Amino acid sequence: MAVNTDRRVSRDVIVTRGGERHTLSSPKGLLAHSVELNGKEIVLRKDAAVPVLRGVRTQAGRVVLPAASVTFLSFTDAGNANCR
């Protein structure tokens, strides 16, 4: 998990392997009534259920953390024994 607490400036992190990214943010600011996942607004389905929250593939290298965002990065081949 990577949190960018700066409300105005994006930040970068470098990852050494590819994986999957889930970034929660809101271009309307921290007090907005909506949130985006990977740049797309999350909208409840007609039955009020939360939609499937899909990540996006991320290559090794630079990952941009938008201002005032939370990013979850997962790596299937990280070798963490606690994740088996």
PALUM-735293 format. One line per 4 residues: their letters; for each residue x, y, z of N, C-alpha, C, CB. Coordinates in nm, 2 decimals. Glycine has a CB too. Example, Ala and Ser with C-alpha at 12.3 -4.5 7.8 and 13.67 -1.06 7.14 Angstrom:
BEGIN
as	1.32:-0.57:0.78:1.23:-0.45:0.78:1.32:-0.33:0.78:1.13:-0.45:0.90  1.28:-0.22:0.71:1.37:-0.11:0.71:1.29:0.00:0.79:1.41:-0.06:0.57;
END
This chain:
BEGIN
mavn	0.08:-0.12:0.00:0.00:0.00:0.00:0.09:0.12:0.00:-0.10:0.00:0.12  0.06:0.22:-0.08:0.13:0.35:-0.09:0.03:0.46:-0.08:0.21:0.36:-0.23  0.05:0.55:0.01:-0.04:0.66:0.03:0.03:0.79:0.00:-0.09:0.66:0.18  -0.03:0.87:-0.09:0.02:1.00:-0.12:-0.06:1.10:-0.04:0.02:1.03:-0.27;
tdrr	-0.01:1.16:0.06:-0.09:1.25:0.14:-0.08:1.40:0.09:-0.04:1.25:0.29  0.00:1.42:-0.01:0.01:1.55:-0.07:-0.12:1.58:-0.14:0.13:1.57:-0.16  -0.19:1.69:-0.12:-0.32:1.72:-0.18:-0.30:1.78:-0.32:-0.40:1.81:-0.09  -0.18:1.82:-0.36:-0.16:1.89:-0.48:-0.07:1.82:-0.58:-0.11:2.03:-0.46;
vsrd	0.03:1.75:-0.53:0.14:1.70:-0.62:0.14:1.55:-0.62:0.27:1.75:-0.57  0.15:1.49:-0.74:0.16:1.34:-0.75:0.30:1.31:-0.71:0.13:1.30:-0.90  0.32:1.18:-0.67:0.45:1.13:-0.64:0.48:1.00:-0.71:0.46:1.11:-0.48  0.60:0.96:-0.72:0.64:0.84:-0.79:0.70:0.74:-0.69:0.74:0.87:-0.90;
vivt	0.67:0.61:-0.72:0.75:0.50:-0.65:0.80:0.41:-0.76:0.65:0.42:-0.55  0.91:0.34:-0.73:0.97:0.25:-0.83:0.94:0.11:-0.78:1.12:0.28:-0.85  0.89:0.02:-0.87:0.87:-0.12:-0.83:0.96:-0.20:-0.92:0.72:-0.16:-0.85  1.01:-0.31:-0.86:1.11:-0.39:-0.93:1.05:-0.50:-1.01:1.21:-0.45:-0.83;
rgge	0.92:-0.52:-1.00:0.86:-0.63:-1.08:0.72:-0.58:-1.12:0.85:-0.76:-1.00  0.66:-0.64:-1.22:0.53:-0.61:-1.26:0.42:-0.67:-1.16:0.50:-0.66:-1.40  0.31:-0.62:-1.16:0.20:-0.67:-1.08:0.07:-0.61:-1.11:0.23:-0.63:-0.93  -0.02:-0.59:-1.01:-0.15:-0.53:-1.03:-0.17:-0.41:-0.94:-0.26:-0.64:-1.01;
rhtl	-0.23:-0.31:-0.99:-0.25:-0.18:-0.92:-0.39:-0.15:-0.90:-0.17:-0.07:-0.99  -0.43:-0.10:-0.78:-0.56:-0.05:-0.75:-0.54:0.09:-0.69:-0.65:-0.15:-0.65  -0.57:0.19:-0.76:-0.55:0.33:-0.70:-0.69:0.39:-0.68:-0.47:0.42:-0.80  -0.71:0.43:-0.55:-0.83:0.51:-0.51:-0.80:0.65:-0.50:-0.89:0.45:-0.38;
sspk	-0.88:0.74:-0.57:-0.86:0.88:-0.57:-0.99:0.95:-0.60:-0.74:0.92:-0.67  -0.98:1.09:-0.59:-1.10:1.17:-0.63:-1.05:1.30:-0.69:-1.19:1.19:-0.52  -1.07:1.33:-0.82:-1.02:1.46:-0.87:-1.10:1.57:-0.81:-1.04:1.46:-1.02  -1.21:1.55:-0.74:-1.29:1.65:-0.68:-1.24:1.68:-0.53:-1.43:1.61:-0.67;
glla	-1.14:1.61:-0.49:-1.08:1.64:-0.36:-1.13:1.54:-0.25:-1.12:1.78:-0.32  -1.07:1.56:-0.13:-1.09:1.47:-0.02:-1.24:1.47:0.03:-1.00:1.50:0.09  -1.31:1.58:0.01:-1.45:1.59:0.06:-1.55:1.55:-0.04:-1.47:1.73:0.12  -1.51:1.50:-0.15:-1.60:1.46:-0.26:-1.69:1.35:-0.22:-1.52:1.42:-0.39;
hsve	-1.80:1.34:-0.29:-1.90:1.23:-0.26:-1.88:1.11:-0.35:-2.04:1.28:-0.27  -1.77:1.11:-0.43:-1.75:1.00:-0.52:-1.60:0.97:-0.51:-1.79:1.03:-0.66  -1.56:0.85:-0.56:-1.42:0.80:-0.56:-1.40:0.73:-0.69:-1.39:0.71:-0.43  -1.28:0.73:-0.73:-1.24:0.67:-0.86:-1.14:0.55:-0.83:-1.18:0.76:-0.96;
lngk	-1.16:0.45:-0.90:-1.06:0.33:-0.90:-0.99:0.33:-1.03:-1.13:0.20:-0.87  -0.86:0.36:-1.03:-0.78:0.36:-1.15:-0.84:0.46:-1.25:-0.77:0.22:-1.21  -0.89:0.57:-1.21:-0.93:0.68:-1.30:-1.08:0.67:-1.34:-0.85:0.68:-1.41  -1.15:0.57:-1.29:-1.29:0.55:-1.33:-1.38:0.55:-1.21:-1.31:0.42:-1.41;
eivl	-1.48:0.63:-1.21:-1.57:0.65:-1.09:-1.63:0.51:-1.06:-1.68:0.75:-1.12  -1.63:0.48:-0.93:-1.70:0.36:-0.88:-1.84:0.40:-0.85:-1.63:0.31:-0.74  -1.93:0.32:-0.92:-2.08:0.35:-0.91:-2.14:0.22:-0.87:-2.13:0.40:-1.05  -2.23:0.23:-0.77:-2.31:0.11:-0.73:-2.39:0.06:-0.84:-2.39:0.15:-0.60;
rkda	-2.41:-0.07:-0.84:-2.50:-0.13:-0.94:-2.64:-0.09:-0.91:-2.48:-0.28:-0.95  -2.74:-0.12:-1.00:-2.88:-0.09:-0.97:-2.93:-0.16:-0.85:-2.96:-0.13:-1.09  -2.88:-0.28:-0.82:-2.92:-0.35:-0.70:-2.85:-0.30:-0.57:-2.91:-0.50:-0.72  -2.78:-0.19:-0.58:-2.70:-0.13:-0.47:-2.58:-0.21:-0.43:-2.79:-0.11:-0.35;
avpv	-2.54:-0.31:-0.51:-2.42:-0.39:-0.48:-2.29:-0.31:-0.54:-2.43:-0.53:-0.55  -2.18:-0.33:-0.47:-2.06:-0.28:-0.52:-2.01:-0.35:-0.64:-1.95:-0.28:-0.40  -1.97:-0.28:-0.75:-1.92:-0.36:-0.87:-1.79:-0.43:-0.84:-1.90:-0.26:-0.98  -1.75:-0.52:-0.93:-1.62:-0.58:-0.92:-1.51:-0.48:-0.93:-1.61:-0.70:-1.03;
lrgv	-1.42:-0.48:-0.84:-1.31:-0.38:-0.84:-1.19:-0.44:-0.90:-1.28:-0.33:-0.69  -1.17:-0.41:-1.03:-1.06:-0.47:-1.10:-0.94:-0.38:-1.10:-1.10:-0.50:-1.25  -0.82:-0.44:-1.08:-0.70:-0.37:-1.09:-0.65:-0.36:-1.24:-0.59:-0.44:-1.00  -0.54:-0.29:-1.25:-0.48:-0.28:-1.38:-0.33:-0.33:-1.37:-0.48:-0.13:-1.44;
rtqa	-0.29:-0.40:-1.48:-0.15:-0.45:-1.49:-0.05:-0.33:-1.48:-0.13:-0.53:-1.61  0.05:-0.35:-1.41:0.16:-0.25:-1.39:0.29:-0.32:-1.42:0.16:-0.19:-1.25  0.37:-0.26:-1.50:0.50:-0.31:-1.53:0.60:-0.26:-1.43:0.55:-0.26:-1.67  0.71:-0.33:-1.42:0.82:-0.29:-1.34:0.87:-0.15:-1.38:0.94:-0.39:-1.34;
grvv	0.90:-0.07:-1.28:0.95:0.07:-1.31:0.87:0.17:-1.23:0.94:0.10:-1.46  0.85:0.29:-1.29:0.79:0.40:-1.22:0.63:0.38:-1.21:0.82:0.53:-1.29  0.58:0.40:-1.09:0.43:0.40:-1.07:0.40:0.54:-1.02:0.39:0.29:-0.98  0.31:0.61:-1.08:0.27:0.74:-1.04:0.15:0.73:-0.93:0.22:0.83:-1.16;
lpaa	0.17:0.80:-0.82:0.07:0.81:-0.72:0.00:0.94:-0.72:0.13:0.78:-0.57  -0.12:0.95:-0.77:-0.19:1.08:-0.78:-0.20:1.15:-0.64:-0.33:1.06:-0.84  -0.21:1.28:-0.65:-0.23:1.36:-0.52:-0.35:1.30:-0.44:-0.25:1.51:-0.55  -0.33:1.30:-0.31:-0.44:1.25:-0.22:-0.50:1.12:-0.26:-0.55:1.36:-0.21;
svtf	-0.41:1.02:-0.27:-0.46:0.89:-0.32:-0.40:0.78:-0.23:-0.42:0.87:-0.47  -0.47:0.66:-0.25:-0.42:0.54:-0.19:-0.40:0.44:-0.30:-0.52:0.49:-0.07  -0.29:0.37:-0.31:-0.26:0.27:-0.41:-0.22:0.14:-0.35:-0.15:0.32:-0.51  -0.29:0.04:-0.39:-0.26:-0.10:-0.35:-0.19:-0.17:-0.46:-0.38:-0.18:-0.30;
lsft	-0.07:-0.22:-0.44:0.01:-0.29:-0.54:0.02:-0.44:-0.50:0.15:-0.23:-0.56  -0.01:-0.53:-0.59:0.00:-0.67:-0.55:0.10:-0.74:-0.66:-0.13:-0.74:-0.55  0.18:-0.83:-0.61:0.28:-0.90:-0.69:0.26:-1.05:-0.67:0.42:-0.85:-0.66  0.21:-1.12:-0.77:0.18:-1.26:-0.75:0.30:-1.35:-0.72:0.11:-1.31:-0.87;
dagn	0.42:-1.30:-0.77:0.54:-1.38:-0.75:0.64:-1.32:-0.65:0.61:-1.40:-0.88  0.58:-1.25:-0.55:0.67:-1.18:-0.45:0.74:-1.28:-0.35:0.58:-1.08:-0.37  0.68:-1.40:-0.34:0.75:-1.50:-0.25:0.72:-1.48:-0.10:0.90:-1.50:-0.28  0.62:-1.40:-0.07:0.59:-1.38:0.07:0.52:-1.50:0.13:0.50:-1.25:0.09;
ancr	0.58:-1.57:0.22:0.53:-1.70:0.28:0.39:-1.67:0.35:0.63:-1.76:0.38  0.37:-1.56:0.40:0.24:-1.53:0.46:0.12:-1.51:0.37:0.25:-1.40:0.54  0.15:-1.51:0.24:0.04:-1.49:0.14:0.01:-1.62:0.07:0.08:-1.39:0.04  0.05:-1.74:0.13:0.02:-1.86:0.06:-0.09:-1.94:0.12:0.15:-1.95:0.06;
END
